[in-house]
Amino acid sequence: MRFEYGGIVGLLILAADIWAILNVFQSGASNGAKVVWTLVILVLPLLGLALWFFLGPRGKGA
């Protein structure tokens, strides 16, 4: 029996992307920046998540 991890990894990435998008919309960034970050996360799920984590807006005070 062979166990595939692809589905679990995909679900984890999806959950992290949803979390990141929610945090983008809760941030204090401009609406344009929110749209750009959301598109980056949606178009490039893994890379966009990493970019947002290191470079993206933070919290309501950002």
C-alpha positions in Angstrom: 0.0 0.0 0.0 1.4 3.4 -1.1 0.3 6.5 0.8 0.3 9.7 -1.2 1.1 13.0 0.6 0.1 15.3 -2.3 -3.5 15.7 -1.2 -2.6 16.5 2.4 0.1 19.0 1.3 -2.3 20.6 -1.1 -4.9 21.0 1.6 -2.3 22.5 3.9 -1.2 25.0 1.3 -4.9 25.9 0.6 -5.5 26.5 4.3 -2.4 28.6 4.6 -3.3 30.7 1.5 -6.9 31.3 2.9 -5.3 32.4 6.2 -2.9 34.7 4.4 -5.7 36.3 2.3 -7.8 36.9 5.4 -4.8 38.6 7.1 -4.2 40.7 4.0 -7.8 42.0 4.2 -7.5 42.7 7.9 -4.3 44.7 7.5 -4.1 48.4 7.3 -2.7 48.4 3.7 -4.4 50.3 0.9 -7.1 48.6 -1.1 -4.9 48.4 -4.1 -2.1 46.7 -2.1 -4.7 44.2 -0.8 -5.9 43.4 -4.3 -2.3 42.9 -5.5 -1.3 40.7 -2.5 -4.5 38.6 -3.0 -3.8 38.1 -6.7 -0.2 37.1 -5.9 -1.3 34.6 -3.4 -4.0 33.1 -5.6 -1.8 33.0 -8.8 1.3 31.7 -7.1 0.0 29.8 -4.1 3.3 28.6 -2.5 5.6 31.4 -3.7 2.9 34.0 -3.0 2.4 32.7 0.5 6.2 32.9 1.2 6.4 36.4 -0.3 3.5 37.6 1.7 4.9 36.0 4.9 8.2 37.9 4.5 7.2 41.1 2.7 3.4 41.5 3.1 1.3 43.8 5.3 0.8 43.0 8.9 -2.2 43.4 11.2 -4.4 46.5 11.5 -1.6 48.8 12.3 0.6 48.0 9.3 
